[in-house]
């Protein structure tokens, strides 16, 4: 996989967090839904932040980057078209 920019990483995480077929990345302390952020001071620079308790997680599971969200959206659109 080619090196992704921070913005591309954030976009993939946001796609994961809104996909109806996967469980959101959640806080290990309070189960809040984690939000991707970019930092100039952390390595890696993209991290996850809990809006409820301020927990910070620097690891993003690899599976987040291997799901083809565009294909899922096309499939959902096709299924909606058949149902309607």
Secondary structure, DSSP 8 states (H G I E B T S, - for coil): -----HHHHHHHHHHHHH-TTS---B-TTT--BEEEEE-SSSSSSEEEEETTT--EE----GGGGT--HHHHHHHHHHHHHHH-
